[in-house]
Amino acid sequence: MAAKTPRNRRERRHPELIGVPEAAERCGVHYRTMRRWIGEGRINAVRVGPKLLKVNADDLAGLLQPTGGGAS
Protein backbone atom coordinates (compact mmCIF):
# COMPACT_ATOMS: atom_id res chain seq x y z
CA MET A 1 0.00 0.00 0.00
CA ALA A 2 1.40 3.39 -0.96
CA ALA A 3 1.90 5.96 1.76
CA LYS A 4 -0.35 8.97 1.56
CA THR A 5 1.32 12.31 0.95
CA PRO A 6 -0.27 15.35 2.57
CA ARG A 7 -2.11 17.41 -0.01
CA ASN A 8 -0.21 20.65 0.66
CA ARG A 9 3.12 18.87 0.30
CA ARG A 10 2.18 17.34 -3.03
CA GLU A 11 1.04 20.70 -4.42
CA ARG A 12 4.10 22.62 -3.25
CA ARG A 13 5.79 24.41 -6.14
CA HIS A 14 9.54 24.88 -6.12
CA PRO A 15 10.70 28.38 -7.03
CA GLU A 16 12.64 29.01 -10.21
CA LEU A 17 16.08 30.08 -9.05
CA ILE A 18 18.18 31.97 -11.57
CA GLY A 19 21.68 33.39 -11.47
CA VAL A 20 22.44 37.06 -10.93
CA PRO A 21 23.46 37.70 -14.57
CA GLU A 22 20.16 36.26 -15.86
CA ALA A 23 18.15 38.17 -13.25
CA ALA A 24 19.91 41.37 -14.29
CA GLU A 25 19.21 40.68 -17.96
CA ARG A 26 15.51 40.11 -17.26
CA CYS A 27 15.36 43.47 -15.45
CA GLY A 28 17.41 45.29 -18.08
CA VAL A 29 20.20 46.29 -15.69
CA HIS A 30 23.89 45.48 -15.34
CA TYR A 31 24.75 42.48 -13.16
CA ARG A 32 26.59 44.80 -10.75
CA THR A 33 23.37 46.75 -10.28
CA MET A 34 21.57 43.52 -9.43
CA ARG A 35 24.31 42.59 -6.92
CA ARG A 36 23.99 46.05 -5.36
CA TRP A 37 20.21 45.64 -5.08
CA ILE A 38 20.76 42.30 -3.36
CA GLY A 39 23.23 43.93 -0.96
CA GLU A 40 20.75 46.74 -0.24
CA GLY A 41 17.97 44.22 0.43
CA ARG A 42 15.84 45.38 -2.51
CA ILE A 43 15.75 41.81 -3.79
CA ASN A 44 16.27 38.55 -1.90
CA ALA A 45 18.88 36.02 -2.94
CA VAL A 46 20.12 32.70 -1.63
CA ARG A 47 23.75 31.67 -1.50
CA VAL A 48 24.29 28.25 -3.07
CA GLY A 49 28.07 28.24 -2.91
CA PRO A 50 30.92 30.34 -1.58
CA LYS A 51 30.34 33.01 -4.26
CA LEU A 52 27.24 31.91 -6.16
CA LEU A 53 23.95 33.72 -5.53
CA LYS A 54 20.58 32.71 -6.93
CA VAL A 55 17.45 34.86 -7.18
CA ASN A 56 13.86 33.66 -7.13
CA ALA A 57 12.51 34.59 -10.57
CA ASP A 58 9.08 35.37 -9.06
CA ASP A 59 10.68 38.05 -6.85
CA LEU A 60 11.71 39.99 -9.96
CA ALA A 61 8.07 40.75 -10.76
CA GLY A 62 8.00 43.32 -7.95
CA LEU A 63 10.94 45.15 -9.51
CA LEU A 64 9.28 45.24 -12.91
CA GLN A 65 5.94 46.71 -11.81
CA PRO A 66 5.17 50.20 -13.16
CA THR A 67 5.08 52.80 -10.41
CA GLY A 68 3.23 55.59 -12.17
CA GLY A 69 5.03 58.84 -12.84
CA GLY A 70 4.47 58.45 -16.55
CA ALA A 71 4.93 61.30 -18.98
CA SER A 72 2.03 63.68 -19.21
N, C-alpha and C positions, 0 to 999 in steps of 0.2 A: 504494500500500500504506500503510495507516495505521500510524503509529508506535505501538509498544507502550509502555504506561504501567506503571511498576512497581506491583505489587499493593498495597504498603503506601501508596503515594501515592494511588491510586484510592480506597482505603477510608478515608482520613483524614477525620475528622469535624471540622468547624469548630465552635468553641464558640459558645454563645448568649451574646452580650454584651448586657447590659442597663444602663440608666442607674442612677445612685445612688438617685433617688427610687423607682424600681420595685423595686430590690433591698431598700430599706428597707421598702417596703410588704409584700413577700413575707415578710420576717422579722418584721413587726409592730413595727417600731421607727421612730423619727423619722429623717428623712434626715440630720440632723446627727449622730445616733448612728452611722449607717452611715459617714459621712465620718470620724468619730473613729476607728472601728474600722479603717478603711483607713489612717489616719495612724499608728495603733498597730501595724499589721502583722497584725492579726487576720484580715483578709481582703485578698486581692490585688486590685488594680485596674490598668487600663491607661489611660494618658492618650491621648485621641484628638483633642485640641485644646488650646488654651492653658488652658482651665478645665474641659473636659469629661472626666469619668472614666467608664469602663465597667467593670462587674464580670462575671466569668464566672458565669453562672447555676448551673452545676454546683458552684462553690465554696461556694454558699450552703447546700448540703446539710449540710456540716460544722457550720455554725452552728445548724442546726435539729435536730440529733440530741439525743435525750434523754440526760441525763447521770446519771440516777439521782436520789437525794435526794428521792424522792417522799414524799408524806405517809404516815404510818403509822397 
